[in-house]
Each structure stands twice: as C-alpha cells, then as structure tokens.
Amino acid sequence: MTSPSNFATHEVFNQPPALEGYNLFTSDRVLAETVEREGAGDAAASLTAFGAKLGTAEVIDLGRQANTYLPVLKSFDRFGHRTDRVEFHPSYHQLMALSVEQGLQGSPWEHLLTGGQPQPGAVVARLAGTYMMTQIEAGHGCPITMTNAAVPALLFQHDLAKEWVPRILSRKYDGRFIPAKEKTGVTFGMGMTEKQGGTDVRANTTVAEPVGAGGPGAEYRVTGHKWFFSAPMCDAFLVLAQAPGGLSCFLMPRFTPDGEVNPIRIQRLKEKVGNRSNASSEVEFQAASAWLIGEEGRGVRNIIEMATYTRLDCAVATAGMMRQAVAQAVHHCSYRTVFQKKLIDQPLMANVLADLALETEAATALSFRVARSFDRAESNEQEAAFRRIMTPVAKYWVCKRAPNLAYEAMECLGGNGYVEEGIAGRIYREMPVNAIWEGSGNVMCLDVLRALSREPDALNVVIDELETSRGANRAFDGALDALKDAFTDLAGLEGRSRQIVEMMAKLEAGAILIRHAPEYVSDAYCATRLGREWGDIYGTLPAGVDQRAILERARAVR
C-alpha cells in the first residue's frame, strides 16, 4: 500500500521563521534611545514588560484574528426590537484589554485623580506603548486614541469631567453594553463630519435644542447625522451640532441617565480599505440626549483639543507601523537566500532596506520630539509654541511618507508580502487612514499657516531649535537657509505650503539625528533627504553610506 508520504513533492526550506517571541521594546534600539532622550526613561521597565507581552506568538495572532473576523452590525434582535449594536470577535476585546491595562487610553491624565502634577514624560511613555501596540494591531487603537484625547476636551466642562474622567482612567477594560455608571471603565468616540461638509464642520446641519434654559453642562436633544462615526460601541462621544448660539460641542452617551439606550441609530458600517477591525459607521441621531461642553458657539475650539491629541497619535502610530514593516522586511531578508547569498547581503536589497530604516528612524525621532512638547507645554511657553506648529507638521509628513514605505517593505518579501497570512499587507492597507483621519494633508498645511499667522513668533521657536544643529552638515545648513528664505516671500504662501511643511519636517528630523543619532545615520539622512544625492524612490542611497551599520541598528533582535 502506498503511504501518503510517498506523494510528498517537496520539503519546505529557505523560508524565514515567523518574527515572534521577541521584545518589541528591547529589540528596538531606536525606540529605547528615543524614550530615554525624550524624558520617559523611568518608564523603561514597564515598556520592557509590555514589549515582551506584545511579541508573543499568541498576542501577534490576536491581530490577525481581529482583522479576519470583522465587526458585524446587529440592528435588531430576533424579535424585531431595535438594538444598534456591533459585535466584535473576542480577539478585539483582548487587544482592547491589553491596551487599557497598559494605560494607553489615558495614563498621562492620571494625576487628575489625585490633584497632583503630571508625571514627567507621561505622554512620551504612553506613546511608546502605542508605537509598539500599533505594530500588533492598529484598528482597535482608534477608540483607545479617542478616549485619551477626550480628556482635555472634557476639562472645559468641570461637572462632566468630574463624572467621566475617573471612568476613562480606569485600567480595567469593560466591553459590556450597559450604562457607563455600571461599568469598570469606559471608552470615548467622536462624531464631527457630515455628508455635505467633511472637513468643513461649520457646514454641519445636525441641530441641538436645549431641554430647558440651556448653557454649559445642560442637556440638549440632538437630531441629525454623522457620516463617519468611529467605534460606535464606545460608551460616550464628543459630537458637534448647531445649537442656538452656533456650532457647539456635546457629550453624547450611549445610554441616558435613566438607563435607556440613547437613540443613536447605526445606519451601516463602513467597508474600508484598511482599519477593518475597527467599526466605523454612519449614524442618525433621533433627538439623542447630549450635554453641552463649554459655551454655545465654541464647538470647534473645544473639540480641537481632542483633535490635537489624536493628530499626535496619528504620527506616532504611523511611525510604529513603519517600524514593523521594516522589521518584517529585514527579518525576511536576513533568512532568505537568493543567488547563493542572503537577500540582505545583496547590494541592491541592502540599499533598499537601509533607506527604509533611515526613513523610519527619522519619523520616530520627529514624532516623539513633538510628543515631548506635549509633556512640557503647560509649564514652558516655547514648548507650547513648538507643539502648536509642529504637531500638524509631523502628522502631515510622517503619514505622507508611510504608504510608499509600506509598499517597498512589502515588495522586499516578494509574494509572501502580498498574502493575507502575513502582516505586511495589513500594514499597507492601514497606512492611508492616519493621513486622512483628523485632517488630510492640505488641512495640516493650512493649520500650520493659521498657527503661524496667529503667533508669528512661534516660527522663531522652531527656527531657533533648528539652528542648534547648524554647522555639522552642509546639506542641513543649506536646507535651513532655504526654509528661512521661503518665509521671506509671503506671496502665494498657501500654494507653496506643502513644500514648506515638508522642509520643516525633514529639517527637524535631521536636526534631531545630527544631535543624537550615530553620524552614519545623520549624514546619510541629510545627504538624501536634505541634499541632492537621492532618487525619487527608496533604494537610491549614494555610495559611502554605511548601509550595514544602518541595517544592524534597525534589526529586531530576538
């Protein structure tokens, strides 16, 4: 009788082992150095433990599961009653629990529970955790990000903050669909855009009518719709609606104070390119109960506090995905043999990988420098000015650079990168969302110009920091002079704003690398991104760049 093994046609070899069983923090030299440099060195032990947990095969596979078994809308129960609920796979809830346990939903605000001072480096520490977690699964990070960002907006209304902030800061995730007062912890979402307006939220048509006299903290009834309403199973949302006094910001809970489900009607879930584990929806409000935050007519000012924090998360999370894309590519090429040599030892592939690693280190440096300004803005006006200018700069540039980097990293894996079993394709699909969410590229450029028009002196804060790196690299010095010249010609500034914001981002990244990275990193970055020794795509590093050293610095060591 013929054995089934006799029909085996080949054995599996020349395939890399899965990148798992490693510590996402200690294996990442750039991240560890960045955390120390930007003021969160005291969090190293916590981040090390978190990085070890995330690198296990079991947790990595949760990310796959959450993007395989997608959220499902349950509009009605089996008897025909309206339910407006979304069901998630258990893997999604496990990922949420891991993020909340680490404090990614609000740890920088924990001092509010005691009335003390913020923990030094708290924003950087939280974002280092976010940087790692997004490498495992990015979609569930949407409600995590919004929950953290809701706190500064809630602080405009003390009575609402007193009720809701302690619930946000609980490190016990509770995914049950019950009133917030019965839960061990809550999450927040947001609803800003509508069909007809998009970015132009002042064109919103959703209406809020006061139940009584109205005013700060008062109850209103909100009727209208939201075109993008992310994470509709959150416990509460910050929404914009037209009150009698103008566009205003409201807190809208999923349940009313008497325990009834608030009439937030989920029309459908969006079928998105990426970000699939996260349920984004279209909703209608049918006289839904909501409470005014601050004064009527100040909605944009109030919710922009939330958007400022989510924009920072967009930059850092994108840099984290860039890191994972490069780590996967370097890992694959370190094992795969082609033409009698490891792929990583092939000169052209080494050039591509080193170029991707340079881009990722610069994105990490830039986004975490901005994170440090969030930690220090309250006590340092220069840092506050830096934050106002450089948050949209970082969000714009890091998110713009990421999709093509993800594609190039995927190509390094060949066909293995283009199948759903691996993480490379998921990262590629995920990359565009952070460029679009919370303000597209044009919006970020216009925000930079608006900030500079309101505070012209803020530009000097940025320029002065860049000047501290002058003299170490000729390409950097020339680019800095060009940036300063760009601001002397005010004609057509808006039309040139993409070039200007790009220069600001690359110069800030270059300045940080000059001061803190090895010379072989900073010289290569400045020569290519700020000089003329580079092509239009990755893998065109000039002769003389120490590619081997750059790749060794980027390798995820298990």
Beta strands, then each sheet from edge to edge (+ up, - down):
strand 1: 72-76
strand 2: 82-87
strand 3: 188-191
strand 4: 207-210
strand 5: 219-230
strand 6: 236-243
strand 7: 246-253
strand 8: 264-269
strand 9: 280-293
strand 10: 337-338
strand 11: 341-342
sheet 1: 1+ 2-
sheet 2: 3+ 6+ 7- 9+ 5- 4+
sheet 3: 3+ 6+ 7- 9+ 8-
sheet 4: 10+ 11-
end
